[in-house]
Each structure stands twice: as structure tokens, then as C-alpha cells.
Amino acid sequence: MTQTPISSTSAVQDRNPVVTWGSLGLVVLGAAIILAVGLGVDSVFILTLAGYTCSFALFALSVNLILGGIGEVPLGQCMFFGIGAYVPAILMNHAGMPYEVGIFAGMAFSAVLAVVIGWLTLRLTGAYFSIVSWGLSGVAMVTALNLEITGGPLGLFGFSRLSIGPFDLNKPRVYFYATAIILLLALLFLAHVRTARFGRALESIRQSRHLAQSLGINVFRERLKALVLSAPIAALAGALCIPYMQIVTPDVMSVIRTVDALLAVLIGGTALLYGPVVGSVIFTIVPQFMDLDANVRVLVFSLLIIFIMVVAPGGLHQLMKALQARFVRSSGSKP
């Protein structure tokens, strides 16, 4: 008896609507939060920080595409983030090109580079993939540190125009609205990807790579597609962080940035689409209201990660579900 490849599954299974009730609910909730923050907050600092948080959440989503999608730890994802920041900065400072052109150029370059890197590294799995990707990000960081076009250790700064069309991202409220809307559109796109054949293939690969291959899934091709999809999202996040940082230095390619995103993903949960967004909010905004030394903050988040990994490896979502189930059981046992 022959096995049926996954590409031969019935057409009914593949007819997933682009807009589902969950997607509509995501749009409504996201729009409500954006309006509430945009209209209710007057602090320049909070609005700018909220805009950066949306950008960082995009990066966390790109990390979760690999971690939650194919089960690999992409320590080198910061390389695509850095490319997304450097390409617009270089094109603006050295070629006089608009910021938005640089954004698309950075996303395109990162996608092409992801094809090359994925072809070389995705045949590796587990710690081997993580270490190699980490090493590649280190090479990229050293390259940026020594090239004249990148500004060397001082980086690039003094950008004359950071606008998308008529929208000036140097204005905190505009910056927040722009990044929040882009984040919402990215969530909608990824929600559709999850319900499409590609998303189901990734889930099967994450569960069991060998079983997925036995069902007719081209594991290497799907893994490569996941990396190529995640790279432009990470690059977009890097580009949108420029209005917040106002400078691009080799530190944007530091593996510490990827570790921060990994922590945000683990806090929010890899299984939930919006888990990395929740984790990013906790990771970037909450510490600003804690009068703690930077080293103490690292200790607090390290202890939080240990607690979550021991109690609820699925993140805060799993912890909340466990608490809810316990509450329901205790309520039902009452006379």
C-alpha cells in the first residue's frame, strides 16, 4: 500500500479562507489597542517606546517562525535584523535614497541571503544549526565593524528623513501608529500562513521531522521556506527600529539581540501566534517602570524564564490555561 504525499491531500483541506473569525477578532482587538494607546497616551517617551516595542515584536515573530515553526533555535537571526537596519542607513547616507526604498531593499537582500545561508546550514539540526548560525552572525558583525561604508565602530547616524510616504516617523505618535499597523498586518499574514498547507507542513516537521518526510513532505525545502520568510520580517523590524535608535552600529547584529527576542518568545509562548507580541511588551515596557539596575533586570528575567520553563514550558499562555482549569475544577467541586 502506497503512502499519499501531503501535496496530494484533498482540495477541501487546502481551501482555508484568508480571513477567518479569528483573524477578524485579531483585527478588531489590535485596532482597539492601537487607538487606545494612540489617543490615550500623550507622553513622547511612552509613544516612542511603544513604537519600538512593535518593531521588536516583529523581530520576535521572525524568531518564532524558526523556533516555533521548525523547532530550531536561530541564534543568527540578529544578522537579518542588522541587515534591515544597515541597508536603509547606507542607502540614505551614501546614495541619498528614500527611507522606504531602503526598507524594501533590506528586506529583499535579507531574503536572498537567507536562501544562500539556508542552503548551507539547514541540513544541520539542533545545536549544530544554532552554533553555525551564531557564527555567521559574528562574521556579519565583524564585517560591519571594519567596513568604511557601514561607518565602522561609530556606525551611521544623522539621517535627514525617516518617513514612509507622507508619514514622518520622527514624530512619536506617527511612529507608533505606523509600527503598530505594520505589526497587525504581519500578524494577519502569519495567521493565514499557519492555516495554509505550508503552515501545516511546518507543524508536522516540528512534531517529527522523520515522520513528516515519510508522509511526502520535502523537509529541507519547507525549512528553507521558513527561513526565507522569517528573514524579511526580521529585516523590516531592524529598519523600523532606526527612528527609535537614530543610529545604526555593529551592535544591531549582536547575538544578545536574538537572545532578547528568544526570551520574549518563551515568555509569551511559541504556540500562540500573538505570544511573541505579549512577551515583547513584557520584556521591553515593563522594565522601564521598574527602578532596577540593568544587571538586576537580567537576573529578574532569568528567574522568570526558569520559572516559566519549569512550571509552564508553553509560556504564559499555558500557565494561564492551567490556572483556569484549576479554577474550574475548584468551582465544580463546591456544593
N, C-alpha and C positions, 0 to 999 in steps of 0.2 A: 504494500500500500504506500503510495507516494504522498509526501507532505505537500501541503498547499502553501506556497510562499505568501508572505504577508502582502506583497504587491497584488495578489490575486484575490484579496478579500472582496466581499460584495460591495457594490456601489452604494448601497444604503448606508453602510458604516462610514463611508467617506463623505457623505453629504452633511457635513457639520456646518450649521449656519454661522456666518461671520459674526452676526450679532445675536447673542443669547440673552436670556433673562439675567444671568449672572453678569454679563458684560454691561447690560443696561443699568443694573444696580451699581456696578463699579463706576460707571459714568456719573450717575446721579450723586452717589456718595462723594466721589472725587470732586465734582463741580461744587458741591455744597461746602466741602472743606476748603477748597481754593477761595471761594467767595468769602467764607467766614474769616479766613486769615487775611485775605487781601483788603477787606473792608473794615475788619475789626482791629487790625494792628497798625499803629502809627509809628512805632519805633523803627528807625532806619536800621539799627543793628539786627533786630529780630527778623525784619523782612529780608535783609541780605543773607542772614544765616539760614532762613527758611529756603531761600533760593538755592543756596549751596547744598542744603540737605536734599533737595530734589535732585540735584546733579549727582550727589554722592549715592543716592538711591538708585539712579540709573546704572552707576558702576556696580553696585551690589547686585542688581538684576542680571548684569552681564556675567558676574561671577557665579551666580546661582544657575545660570544656563549650563555651566560646566559642572559645578558641584552637584546641584540637584537634578541636572539633566542626564549626565552620563556617569556621575559618581566619581569624578576626578577632582583633585584639588589644584586649581590653576594659579599657582604662586606667581607665574609670569604675566598675569592679566594686567598688571600695572604698566607693562610695556605698551599696550594698546591705549591705555588711558593717557600715558605720556605722549604718544604719537598724536592723539587727538588734541592735546594742548599745544604741542610744538608746531605742528603743521600750520594752523591758523596764525600763530605768533610769527613764524618765519615769513609766511606769505604777506602778512600785514606790514612787517618791519622792513623786509628786504625787497618785496615786489609791489608793495602798495595796493594789494588786492583787498577786497572787502572781507569782513569777518565771516559772513555767511558762506562765501566761496571757500574760505579756509576750512570751515566746518565740514563741508561735503568732501573736500579734498582729503582731509584727515580720515574721514570715515572710509572713503574709497581705498586709500593707501593701506589702512589697517586691515581691510578685508582681503586685499591682495597678499599682504604679508602673512595673514592668518592661513591662507591656502598653502603658502610655502612652509611655514612653521608647522602647520598641522600635518603636512605630508611627511615631515621629518620626525615628528615627535609622537603622533597619535597612535603609532604602532606600539608605543610603550604604555604601560598602565601603572596605577598605584604610585608608590613613592618614586619610581623611575621617571614617570611623566612629570611629577611635581618638581623634582630636583632639576631636570633638564630645562623646564620652563622657567624656573627660578634663575638658572644660569644664563639663559637668553636675556632675561630682563636685566641682569647685571651687565651683560655685554652692551645692551642698549643704553644703560645709564652711563657707563664709562665712555661710550661713543659721544653721547650728548655733552659729557663733561669736557671733551677735548676738541670738539669741532668749533670752528670760528662762527659758522652760520647759526649755531644754537646759542651763541653768546658765552660759551664756556661755563665756568663755575658761577658767573654772575647771572647768567640766563638772559631772557628777553623781557623787556618792560617798556613802558611809555607808549602804550597803544593809543592811537589817536581816535579810533572809532570802534566801539564794541556794540554793534547794532544788528538786529535781524530785520531787514526791511526798514520800516519807519520806527521800529521799537528800539529805543536806546536802553541797553541792558546795564548801563551805568546808573540808571535810576532804580533804586531798591524795589519799589512796587512793581515796576515793569519787569525787572529781573525775576522776581518771584513768580509773577503770572506766567512769564514765558517758560521758565523751567518746570513749573507745576503742570502746565498744559502739555508740554513735551513728555513729561513723565507719565501723565494719564494716557496719552496716545500710545506710548511704549507698552504700558500695562494692557491696553486693549489689544494691541498687536500680539503680545505674548500669550494673552488669554486665548486668542484664536489659534496660535501655534500649538498650544497644549492640547486642543481638541482635534487638531488635524492629524493626518496619518504620520507626519514627521514627529509630532509630539508623542504619539503612542509608541512609535518606534524607539524614541529616546527612553521612554519609561521602561520598555521591555529590556533595553540594553542595560539600564541602570539596575534593574532587578537581577538579570542574569545574562551576561554577555554571550556565553556559550549557547544558552537556550535560544536566545534571540537569533543567533546565527543559524541554528538548526531549523528555525522557522522560515528561513529565507531572507532575513534582513542582512543587508550589507553593512556590517557593524562599523568598519573603518569609514565608509562613506558618510554614514549618519553622524558619527563622531566628528568628522571633518566639517560637516554642515553646521553642527552645533557651535564649533569654534569660530567658523566664518560668520555666523550670525551674532555671536557674542562680541566679536572684535569691534564692529562699527558702533555698537551700543556703548562699549567702554570708551571708544574714541569720542563719541558725542558727549559723554559725561565729562571727559577731560576738557573738551572745548568749552562747555558751559561753566566750567569752574574758573575760567580766565577772568570774567568780571568780578568774581569774589576775590581771587588771589592777586590780580593786577600784575602778576609776574609769573614767568614760566622758567623754572630752574630744573636741573637734573633730578632734583628730589621728587619730581612728579612721577618718576619711574622707579622709585624706591619700593622694594617688596613690602615695606611696612604699610604702604597704602593698600596693597592687596590683603594683608592680614587684617587691617581695619574693616575692609569690606566683608571678609570671611566671618569676622566676629559679628557684624551686623546681620549677615545671613543666618548664622547659627542662632542668634538671639531671636530673630523673627520666625525662623523655621524654614527649611528648604522645601517642604511640601506645599506650602501656601504660596500662591502667586505674589500676593502683597506682603508676604513675610519679610523679605529684604527691605521693603519700604518702612515697615514698622520698626525693624531693627535699626535702620538708618536714623530714624527720628530719635530713638532712644540713645543711639551711640553719639550723635552729633549735637543734639539740642539739650538733652538732659544735663550733660556735664557742664554746660555753660551756666547753669543755675546752681551748680554745686561748688561751693567755695573750698575747693580742694586743690592741692598741688598736683601737677601733671603726673608725677610718679604715683601718687596715691590714686589718681583716676585709673591708671593702668592696673593697679592692684585690685580696685573695686570691680572693674570689668572682667579681670581674670578670674576673680572669685565667682562672679555672676555666671561666666561661661562654664566653670567647673560645676556649679550648682545645676545649671540647665542640662549639661551633658549627663550628669548622674541621675537627676530626677526626671527630666523630660528631654531625651535626645532629639525630639522633633521640634524643639524650640518652645516659645511661649504659647503657641497655639496648642500644642499637646498638653502643656501644663494647665491651660485654661479648660480644655476638654476634660482632663482628669478631675479637676476641681468641680466642674459642672456635674459630672457623673456621680461624684461622691455626694454632692448636694442633693441630687435627685434621689439617690438611694436612701439618704438620711431622711428626706422628706417623706418618701414612701413607706418607711418603717414606722413612722409616727402613727399612733392610733387615731 
